[in-house]
Amino acid sequence: MSRLPTLFLSHGSPMHALDAGAAGSAWSALARAIPRPRAVLIVSAHWDTSLPMLTGSRTPQTIHDFGGFPDELYKIRYDAPGAPEVAARAAAALKTAGITAGIDGCRGLDHGAWVPLRIMYPEADIPVVQLSVQTQRGAAHHWHLGEAIAPLSAEDVLIVGSGHVTHNLGDWITNARRPGPLPYVTEFADWLADRLAAHDRDAVIGYRDLAPEAARAHPTEEHFLPLLVAWGAAGADARVKRVHEGQDGAALSMDAYRFDRAV
């Protein structure tokens, strides 16, 4: 049975919706390189709930969940349809795995979802369901979320994790004039790439204790956890490809990954 790959994208600041740069080129190339999905299930760092929640609206709104940006950004709408049937299928898969989940019929798509999807599928003609993270439940829980929803990859649903390989907004702001990344950003990103290539699931789940300057790379965990969902959905022995390597400013690694389930 053929399966779509799963993806992890570092989505960058909301300004990537207007000027996506090299990261956007990588996102577009990914969309062209894989079969067209019938739907996208995207896990965004910007929806954090106590239980896994899925968007169930047939017409999800575009959420502008940020402030202080140019007016042009707030005028953007990404009017992809929803897919309530995919949300129900995902909720059922989670239930089968012993994970209680809910469906929110009102919530729209936040910028962690629509910014990269706007670049990948600009026609907004592929239905989208968003899945929340649960930071209070930790990294291993998110691996199990990915395992639970893995069957959807064989049903032409593209599973995408949207977060960041590193995400320290304090460092990003205070080092705005710095021409390159802070050393720990590169160290953490390279450590992660090495552990993914080695299929070292335990190290990545335990990154908080094992990765260099993990607490500085992720003062809070919500931007790291979508990676574990994407990898978990492909399996620990999945073929891993680092499809983009770069930074947004001094402290946000923009690396992106593709995971192909081993045959």
N, C-alpha and C positions, 0 to 999 in steps of 0.2 A: 504494500500500500504506500503510495507516494505521500509525502508530507511537505508542507511549506517549511522553510527555515523559520527560526524565531530570531528576533532582532533586539539589540539594546542600543538606544540612541541617547547621547548626551545632548539635551535640547537647547542649551544656551540661554541667553537672555531673551525676553520676548522680541527684541529687535531683530532676531533672526527671521521673523516673519516678513520683514521688509528687506533685509540684506543678509541672506543665509550664508554667504561666503563659501569657503571650502567645505565646511560641514554640510551645507545644503547640497553642494555638488555630489557629495558622497551619498546623501539620502536619496537624491534623484537617481543616482546610478543603481542603488540598491533596488528601488522600485522597478527599474527597467530590467534588472537582472533576474528577478524572481517572477513566477507565474502570477497573473492578476488574481488577487484573492476575492472571494465573494463577500468577505467582511473583514474588518480589522478589530481585534480586541487589544486595546492599549492600556497599559498600567502606568499611570502618571503619579509622580512624586507629589503632586499638588492636590491630591484628594486623600486625606488621611482619616480613617474611621476605625472604630473599635472592632467591627466585624467586616469581612469583605463585602463590598457593595458594588453593584453593577448598574450602569445607566440603562434604563428601560424605555426611554422616550423614543417615539418614532421620528421626532423632529427636535433633536437636541440643540439647545441654544449655544452660542459662542460666548464663553465666559472670559471676561477681561479681568483676570485676578491679579492685577498689578497696578502700581501707581507711579506717577512722575515721568511718564513716557510721552513722546509726541502724539498729538491728536490723531494723526494718521493711523496710528496703531489701533486706536479704539474704534475706528471705523471698519476694521476688518471683520468679516463674517465668514466662517467656514461652515457652510450649510449642508454638510454631508448628512444623509439620513441616518437614523438609528436602526438598530436591529434587535427588537425585543425578543425575537426567537433565539438569537445567539446568546443574549443575556440569560434567558431561561435555560438554555443548554449548558452554559458555563456554571450557573447556579446548581444545576442538577449534578454536574460532574464534581463540583466541590462537595456537595452533600454525600455523594457516593464515597468520597475520600474522608468523610467524617468531619468536614469543615462547613459550619453553618454560614450561609451567605444570604444577602438580601438584594432586592432590586429597587432602585430609586427611579420612579417614573417621571420625576421633574428635573433632575440635575442635568446640566449641559456638559460641554467639553471644555476643560480648562486649557491654559496655554501649553502645559506639558503634553497635551494631546494634539491640539490643532496646529501648533506652530510647525512641528516636523511633518505632520500629515498634509499640511497646506503645500509643502514643498514636494513631498513624495507623490501625492495624488491631487494636483491643483484643480481638477475638475470637480472635486468633492462629490464624486458619484459612487463611491464605495461606502457602504454602511459601516458605522463605527459604534462600538461599545467600549466604554471606559470602565476599568476595574481599579478600585482604591487600594492603597497600601495600609498596613496596620503597624505603625512603628513600635507600638508598645509590645508587640508580639515577637519582635526580633528577626534575625536573619534566617534561621532554620525554617521558621514558619513560611517565609516567602518562597523558599525552595519548594516546600510541600505544596504551596499554591500552584506553582508552575507545574509540578508533577501531576496535580489533579486536573488541570485544564489542558494537559498535553494532547488528549485525543482530538481537540478542536483543530490542531495543525493538520490532521488527516482529513478534515472536513472543509478544507479551503478557507480556513480562518487564519489570518496572519496575526500572530501574537507578538506584540511589541512592548518592551519595557522602555519607559522614557524617564530619565533622571540625569545623573551626572557621575562620571568616574571620580571627580573630586568636586566639592561644592562648599566653599567657605566664602560667604558673601562679605564678611568683615575684611578678609584679606583682599578680596576682589576690589572693594571700594578704596581701602587705604593704600593700595598699590596700583591705583588706576594709571599712573604715568610710567609704570615699569614696562620696559620693552619686551620682556620675556617672562616665562613662568617662574614662580618661586621654586627653589630646588625640590621641596617636598612634593610638589605637584607631579613633577616628572618621576620622582622616586616611587610614589604611590602608584601612578599609572603603569609604570614598567613592572612593578611587583605584581599588580593585578594581571597584566598581560602574560607574565611568566606563569603564574598559578593557573590561569585559564588554559594556557597551552599544555600544561602538565595534567589537566583534568583533576586538579586538586580541590575537590569540592569542600573538603573539611577546612582547608586553609581559607578559602574565600568566605565560607560561612563564619569562620572564626577571625575574620579580618581585623576586628576591633582590637584583638590581642596580638595579632601576628604581622599585620602590615605596617610599614614605616609611617609614623606620624598619622595613624588612622584617625585619631580624634581631631586632629587639625584638618585633615582632608575632608572629614565629615563631622563637624560639630554636632549635627543631628543626622539621623540615618535615612530619612525619607528618600533622598536622591540616590542612594546606593541600592536600596531594596528592589527596585524594578529589575535590576540586572539579574538578581537571583531568580525572579519569576521567569524571565526569558530563558535563562540557562536551564533551570529546572524543567521547563516545558520541553526542552530538547534532549535532556539527559546528560549525566555527568561525563559520558564518553562521546559526546557530540563533537563533531569537527568545529573548531573555533577559528574564526578569521577576524582579525582586527582590521576593519574596513576603512577606518579613518583614525588619524592620530593628529591631535592639535589642541589648541587652547583658546579660550575666550578670556582675554586679559591675563592677569597673573595667577589666578587661583581656580579657574574653572577648566578642568580637562574636558575636551570635547570628543574624546575617543568614542568610537562606535564599533559594535561587534555583530557578527552574524554567526548563528549556531545552526548547524545542520545535523540532524539526528543520524547517528551511526547506523548503517544497514546491518 
